[in-house]
Amino acid sequence: MNKKITIVIPCLNEEKVIGEVIKDSWIGLGNDKINNQVLIVDSGTDDSEKIARSLGADVLKTPRRGLGRAYIDSIPHIKGDYVVMGDADGTYDFKETPNFTKKLDEGYEYVMGTRMKGWIEDGAMPNLHRYFGTPLTTWILNKLFKLKFSDIHCGMRVMTKKALEKIDLRSKSWEYASEMVIKAGLLKLKTAEVPIHFYKDKNGRLSHHRRSGWFSPWYAGWINLKIMLLYAPNFVFFVPGFIALLAGISIVTASSLGLISNFRFHFSLLGFALVSIGFLTVQLGLISKLFSDLNKYYQDKLTLFISKKFNYDRGMIVGFSLVTLGIILDSFLFYHWYQNRFTLESISIYGIIGLVLITLGFQTIFFTFIVEIFRISRK
C-alpha cells in the first residue's frame, strides 16, 4: 500500500523563495496533490501564505514562537503517514524526497539528511559552521548518546508519523534539531542517513541567522548543547557524582586509617566535601530520571530499584540513622573540646567522619521529602 506523504515547512517571511520551494515539493511528491500534502506553517507577515495557497499547499497560520514550536503546532494537521521536514529558504531540495521515503519503505523510522556526506554549494555554509560548529556538536551528541550521525543540524529529515508522535517534541527553538535526534536514539528507532544537496540562499534572500545578527548561530549552538546535556543525566549527574563520592570515601577512609600522614586533616576535609557533593549530585540525577521526561528513556537498575523499593519510611529511617551515628561520633569531639575548656587542640578524624554521616543523613532526609512530594503531585 502506498503511504501518504506530508511535507511540513515552517515559514517566516519567505515570499521570495517559498513558491519555488513548494513547486519542488510537489515534484518530490510526484505531483500527486490528492493523496499527498504540502503543509506550510506560516508565522510571517508577507505574502507567503497567499503564494502557498495558490500553489495548492495547506497553510497553518501561527504566531511567531520558534522553529521547533512550528513543528509542534503542525502535528494535528498532518495527513500523511510519512512526514518530511525542511526549511522554507530554498537551501534544501525537496525534489530529493523519494530518496528519503524509500528508506521508510525499507523499514526505517527516522531518516536524517546529511550535508557532510552530500554536496554543499560554495557559500552555502560558513566555514566556521562546516568545519567547527557542526562537526563538534555532532561529535558531542554521538558520544553522549552512542549514535553515529554525521550532521545533526541538517534541516531536512523524514520520519513516520508514529515516530514523530513518539518523539514528543518539546523544544520551541533551534534546539528541536538535537532533541529529535537524541530521542530517536533513546527510543531505539531504526535510523538511517541520506546524503543531500545543500544550496546557498537564492534571490537575494538573507538567512534568519544573518537577519538576527552575528550572535544568532552561537546562540543556536548553545541551546543545542543545552538540550544534549538535559537529556544526558548519566554524563551530567551520575558519572561525576559517583566519581566524587568514591574519591571522597577513599580519602576519608585513608585519612582515618593513617594512610595519609602529611596534611591528613586537610585531605579528610577534602574527602568530606567530595562525599557531600557527590552524594547530592547522584540524588539530583535520580530525581531527574524518576520525575521528568527522562523517565521514558532511562530505566537502569538503580533507578528501577529506587522507584520500587525506596519510600518515605525507609528513607527517613536511613537518614535519621546516619544523623544519629554521626552525632555519636561527634559527641566525643565535643566532649574533648569541653574538657579542654573549649580549646580546639586538634581535629579528630572521627569527628570529620561524624560530620560526613550527619551531612549524608540530612541529604537523605531531604531527598526522601522531595521524592514524596513528586510522587504525590503525580497521583
Phi, psi and omega per residue, in radians:
M1 nan 2.305 3.111
N2 -1.243 2.371 -3.139
K3 -1.551 2.464 3.042
K4 -1.344 2.490 -3.063
I5 -2.116 2.354 3.021
T6 -2.061 2.235 3.003
I7 -1.752 2.087 -3.125
V8 -1.817 2.175 -3.076
I9 -2.292 1.856 3.004
P10 -1.176 2.489 -3.036
C11 -2.430 2.260 3.070
L12 -2.335 1.696 3.096
N13 0.950 1.088 -3.112
E14 -2.089 0.637 -3.063
E15 -1.073 -0.402 -3.138
K16 -1.217 -0.507 -3.006
V17 -2.207 -0.207 -2.992
I18 -1.102 -0.591 3.132
G19 -1.077 -0.826 3.134
E20 -1.123 -0.666 3.132
V21 -1.102 -0.746 -3.131
I22 -1.189 -0.712 3.098
K23 -1.053 -0.751 3.100
D24 -1.117 -0.616 3.134
S25 -1.115 -0.770 3.132
W26 -1.145 -0.616 3.071
I27 -1.098 -0.761 3.109
G28 -1.090 -0.447 3.132
L29 -1.663 0.203 3.126
G30 1.222 0.392 -3.112
N31 0.961 0.471 3.105
D32 -1.605 1.593 -3.084
K33 -1.507 -0.077 3.128
I34 -1.514 -0.810 -3.054
N35 -1.657 -0.269 -3.092
N36 -2.037 3.059 -3.018
Q37 -2.558 2.372 2.897
V38 -1.928 2.071 -3.074
L39 -1.987 1.996 3.110
I40 -1.703 2.139 3.071
V41 -1.721 1.713 -2.953
D42 -1.779 2.147 3.087
S43 -2.151 0.355 -3.097
G44 -1.721 -3.008 -3.084
T45 -2.171 0.071 -3.110
D46 -1.653 -2.755 -3.069
D47 -1.590 0.289 -3.113
S48 -1.023 -0.721 -3.128
E49 -1.077 -0.798 -3.128
K50 -1.084 -0.761 3.132
I51 -1.119 -0.757 -3.103
A52 -1.099 -0.783 -3.137
R53 -1.140 -0.634 -3.132
S54 -1.162 -0.375 -3.122
L55 -1.763 0.210 3.035
G56 1.526 0.195 3.123
A57 -1.532 2.590 2.950
D58 -1.395 2.525 -3.118
V59 -2.198 2.228 3.044
L60 -1.926 1.992 3.124
K61 -1.499 2.227 3.135
T62 -2.394 2.758 2.995
P63 -1.148 2.837 3.098
R64 -1.377 1.833 -3.063
R65 -2.334 0.214 3.091
G66 1.955 2.711 -3.082
L67 -1.141 -0.779 3.120
G68 -1.088 -0.718 3.138
R69 -1.126 -0.567 3.094
A70 -1.068 -0.733 3.103
Y71 -1.181 -0.674 3.096
I72 -1.076 -0.784 -3.132
D73 -1.102 -0.489 -3.053
S74 -1.326 -0.391 -2.948
I75 -0.964 -0.812 -3.137
P76 -1.144 -0.264 -3.058
H77 -1.792 0.018 -3.132
I78 -1.379 2.205 -3.110
K79 -1.735 -0.280 -3.021
G80 -1.499 2.825 3.011
D81 -1.454 -0.514 3.063
Y82 -1.906 2.476 -3.114
V83 -2.136 2.126 3.083
V84 -1.803 2.274 3.128
M85 -2.055 2.430 3.109
G86 -2.978 2.892 -3.078
D87 -1.444 2.811 -3.109
A88 -1.655 0.205 -2.987
D89 -1.613 -0.031 3.121
G90 1.463 0.060 3.133
T91 -1.413 -0.353 3.085
Y92 -1.878 2.516 -3.072
D93 -1.783 1.804 -3.109
F94 -1.266 -0.115 3.017
K95 -1.169 -0.305 3.134
E96 -1.480 0.097 -3.128
T97 -0.892 -0.750 -3.127
P98 -1.014 -0.511 3.108
N99 -1.096 -0.550 3.127
F100 -1.432 -0.866 -3.069
T101 -1.124 -0.463 3.068
K102 -1.082 -0.638 3.100
K103 -1.147 -0.682 3.098
L104 -1.153 -0.647 3.082
D105 -1.086 -0.502 -3.140
E106 -1.386 -0.106 3.093
G107 1.981 -0.074 3.079
Y108 -1.273 2.661 -3.093
E109 -1.906 -0.451 -3.085
Y110 -2.476 2.111 -3.053
V111 -2.185 2.099 3.125
M112 -1.664 2.434 2.906
G113 -1.341 2.664 3.070
T114 -2.349 2.060 3.074
R115 -1.330 -0.549 -3.056
M116 -1.163 -0.514 3.107
K117 -1.764 0.039 3.136
G118 -1.858 -2.373 -3.108
W119 -2.210 2.252 -3.137
I120 -2.030 2.088 3.135
E121 -1.150 2.511 3.094
D122 -0.968 2.219 3.129
G123 1.552 -0.051 -3.106
A124 -1.339 -0.548 -3.095
M125 -2.357 2.181 3.100
P126 -0.999 2.531 -3.124
N127 -1.002 -0.592 3.130
L128 -1.073 -0.691 3.120
H129 -1.286 -0.743 -3.001
R130 -1.227 -0.709 -3.002
Y131 -1.871 -0.154 -3.139
F132 -2.226 -1.148 -3.010
G133 -1.029 -0.972 -3.099
T134 -1.155 -0.836 3.099
P135 -1.060 -0.678 -3.101
L136 -1.168 -0.888 -3.112
T137 -1.172 -0.579 3.079
T138 -1.143 -0.738 3.115
W139 -1.099 -0.749 -3.140
I140 -1.079 -0.835 -3.131
L141 -1.085 -0.764 3.138
N142 -1.060 -0.705 -3.138
K143 -1.203 -0.725 -3.109
L144 -1.165 -0.625 -3.001
F145 -2.064 0.179 3.058
K146 0.981 0.872 3.122
L147 -1.983 3.074 -3.057
K148 -2.382 0.650 3.110
F149 -1.389 2.736 -3.128
S150 -1.924 -0.174 -3.058
D151 -2.760 1.434 -3.032
I152 -1.270 -0.256 -3.096
H153 -1.691 0.044 3.123
C154 -1.049 2.265 -3.073
G155 -1.409 -0.158 3.140
M156 -1.819 2.091 -3.123
R157 -2.644 2.672 -3.058
V158 -2.347 2.492 3.118
M159 -2.696 2.891 3.016
T160 -1.272 2.715 3.116
K161 -1.116 -0.604 3.099
K162 -1.085 -0.694 3.109
A163 -1.134 -0.724 3.118
L164 -1.060 -0.729 3.127
E165 -1.180 -0.656 3.097
K166 -1.120 -0.692 -3.105
I167 -1.075 -0.550 3.046
D168 0.897 1.076 -3.056
L169 -1.017 2.328 -3.138
R170 -2.057 -0.454 -3.031
S171 -1.219 2.463 -3.077
K172 -1.730 -0.309 -3.019
S173 -2.136 -2.578 -3.053
W174 -1.057 -0.450 -3.046
E175 -1.224 -0.118 3.071
Y176 -0.943 -0.586 -3.068
A177 -1.057 -0.808 3.134
S178 -1.256 -0.682 -3.133
E179 -1.033 -0.735 -3.126
M180 -1.121 -0.751 3.141
V181 -1.145 -0.772 -3.140
I182 -1.044 -0.841 -3.088
K183 -1.213 -0.578 3.047
A184 -1.036 -0.669 3.101
G185 -1.258 -0.788 -3.121
L186 -1.140 -0.571 3.130
L187 -1.448 -0.017 3.139
K188 1.052 0.620 3.071
L189 -1.202 2.603 3.102
K190 -1.361 1.993 -2.982
T191 -2.021 2.771 3.093
A192 -2.653 2.950 3.066
E193 -2.165 2.593 3.081
V194 -2.284 2.117 3.075
P195 -1.104 2.470 -3.109
I196 -2.306 2.966 2.973
H197 -1.638 2.394 -3.140
F198 -2.191 2.164 -2.983
Y199 -1.943 2.736 3.067
K200 -1.384 2.925 -3.123
D201 -1.040 2.494 -3.085
K202 -1.924 2.799 2.978
N203 0.960 0.634 3.104
G204 1.294 0.214 -3.120
R205 -1.261 2.495 3.013
L206 -1.844 2.374 3.126
S207 -1.138 2.791 -3.136
H208 -1.121 -0.567 3.075
H209 -1.099 -0.758 -3.139
R210 -1.203 -0.606 3.094
R211 -1.139 -0.604 -3.053
S212 -1.496 -0.207 3.113
G213 1.883 3.001 -3.020
W214 -1.106 -0.457 -3.059
F215 -1.351 -0.325 -3.015
S216 -1.006 -0.866 3.129
P217 -1.137 -0.565 3.083
W218 -1.153 -0.710 3.106
Y219 -1.134 -0.698 3.104
A220 -1.069 -0.742 3.100
G221 -1.122 -0.683 -3.125
W222 -1.115 -0.802 -3.095
I223 -1.303 -0.445 3.012
N224 -1.194 -0.684 3.070
L225 -1.126 -0.677 3.122
K226 -1.028 -0.808 -3.099
I227 -1.169 -0.574 3.067
M228 -1.074 -0.787 -3.114
L229 -1.213 -0.633 3.134
L230 -1.114 -0.525 -3.133
Y231 -1.736 0.294 3.128
A232 -2.227 1.120 -3.087
P233 -1.102 -0.501 3.123
N234 -1.115 -0.745 -3.127
F235 -1.272 -0.724 -3.046
V236 -1.378 -0.700 -3.034
F237 -1.910 -1.006 -2.910
F238 -1.243 -0.803 -3.120
V239 -1.095 -0.959 3.111
P240 -1.142 -0.598 -3.134
G241 -1.114 -0.843 -3.135
F242 -1.185 -0.638 3.095
I243 -1.080 -0.833 3.132
A244 -1.113 -0.728 -3.116
L245 -1.109 -0.846 -3.137
L246 -1.157 -0.697 3.109
A247 -1.115 -0.732 3.141
G248 -1.125 -0.787 3.116
I249 -1.074 -0.716 3.140
S250 -1.109 -0.742 -3.122
I251 -1.177 -0.782 3.133
V252 -1.103 -0.736 3.136
T253 -1.108 -0.813 -3.141
A254 -1.090 -0.651 3.127
S255 -1.178 -0.756 -3.103
S256 -1.185 -0.494 3.136
L257 -1.551 -0.012 3.121
G258 1.362 0.291 -3.131
L259 -1.349 -0.302 3.072
I260 -1.964 1.958 -3.060
S261 -1.597 -0.875 -3.139
N262 -1.401 2.352 3.137
F263 0.968 0.683 -3.064
R264 -1.004 -0.827 -3.078
F265 -1.301 -0.565 3.071
H266 -1.099 -0.759 3.114
F267 -1.145 -0.645 3.130
S268 -1.139 -0.640 3.062
L269 -1.155 -0.689 3.052
L270 -1.055 -0.767 3.111
G271 -1.071 -0.715 3.096
F272 -1.011 -0.817 -3.138
A273 -1.102 -0.757 -3.114
L274 -1.153 -0.695 3.108
V275 -1.072 -0.799 -3.118
S276 -1.108 -0.834 -3.135
I277 -1.129 -0.778 -3.116
G278 -1.109 -0.779 -3.139
F279 -1.108 -0.742 3.123
L280 -1.127 -0.716 -3.135
T281 -1.114 -0.728 3.091
V282 -1.102 -0.695 3.109
Q283 -1.079 -0.744 3.109
L284 -1.087 -0.681 3.086
G285 -1.093 -0.727 3.111
L286 -1.109 -0.737 3.122
I287 -1.088 -0.736 -3.132
S288 -1.109 -0.616 3.134
K289 -1.363 -0.585 -3.055
L290 -1.388 -0.631 -2.914
F291 -2.249 0.548 3.074
S292 -2.394 -3.078 3.100
D293 -1.020 -0.381 -3.117
L294 -1.159 -0.351 -3.113
N295 -1.020 -0.446 3.139
K296 -1.245 -0.436 -2.937
Y297 -1.946 -0.413 -3.068
Y298 -2.044 1.916 3.116
Q299 -2.281 1.006 3.129
D300 -1.344 3.011 -3.032
K301 -1.085 -0.717 -3.121
L302 -1.137 -0.777 -3.136
T303 -1.121 -0.756 3.111
L304 -1.106 -0.691 3.132
F305 -1.100 -0.806 -3.137
I306 -1.108 -0.749 -3.094
S307 -1.157 -0.535 -3.083
K308 -1.661 -0.676 -2.993
K309 -1.769 -0.456 -3.048
F310 -1.469 2.194 3.075
N311 -2.432 -3.134 -3.048
Y312 -1.056 -0.822 -3.083
D313 -1.076 -0.847 -3.115
R314 -1.147 -0.709 3.130
G315 -1.091 -0.758 -3.133
M316 -1.194 -0.664 3.110
I317 -1.090 -0.818 3.127
V318 -1.103 -0.794 -3.099
G319 -1.077 -0.867 -3.116
F320 -1.211 -0.526 3.086
S321 -1.132 -0.759 3.110
L322 -1.119 -0.759 3.126
V323 -1.086 -0.775 -3.131
T324 -1.090 -0.790 3.121
L325 -1.088 -0.709 3.109
G326 -1.124 -0.684 3.121
I327 -1.144 -0.683 3.108
I328 -1.062 -0.822 3.120
L329 -1.081 -0.741 -3.099
D330 -1.303 -0.335 3.116
S331 -1.117 -0.589 3.083
F332 -1.138 -0.696 3.073
L333 -1.107 -0.732 -3.130
F334 -1.141 -0.716 3.140
Y335 -1.123 -0.734 3.104
H336 -1.090 -0.699 3.107
W337 -1.112 -0.739 3.130
Y338 -1.145 -0.738 -3.123
Q339 -1.109 -0.510 -3.135
N340 -1.674 0.480 3.087
R341 0.966 0.796 3.063
F342 1.050 0.609 3.049
T343 -1.949 2.215 -3.117
L344 -1.625 1.794 -3.107
E345 -1.459 -0.573 3.140
S346 -2.731 2.873 3.120
I347 -1.743 2.200 3.112
S348 -1.400 2.258 3.122
I349 -1.110 -0.527 3.128
Y350 -1.284 -0.484 3.031
G351 -1.129 -0.685 3.107
I352 -1.165 -0.715 3.082
I353 -1.063 -0.676 3.093
G354 -1.075 -0.728 3.097
L355 -1.108 -0.676 3.086
V356 -1.048 -0.818 -3.113
L357 -1.141 -0.702 3.104
I358 -1.090 -0.770 3.132
T359 -1.091 -0.829 3.135
L360 -1.111 -0.637 3.127
G361 -1.115 -0.828 3.128
F362 -1.158 -0.650 3.082
Q363 -1.091 -0.679 3.096
T364 -1.131 -0.710 3.108
I365 -1.100 -0.811 3.132
F366 -1.118 -0.721 3.098
F367 -1.041 -0.718 3.126
T368 -1.065 -0.787 3.120
F369 -1.084 -0.776 -3.116
I370 -1.098 -0.778 3.129
V371 -1.051 -0.754 -3.135
E372 -1.166 -0.660 3.099
I373 -1.080 -0.779 3.119
F374 -1.129 -0.701 -3.134
R375 -1.121 -0.762 3.121
I376 -1.106 -0.726 -3.105
S377 -1.160 -0.375 -3.117
R378 -1.594 -0.156 -3.126
K379 -1.322 nan nan
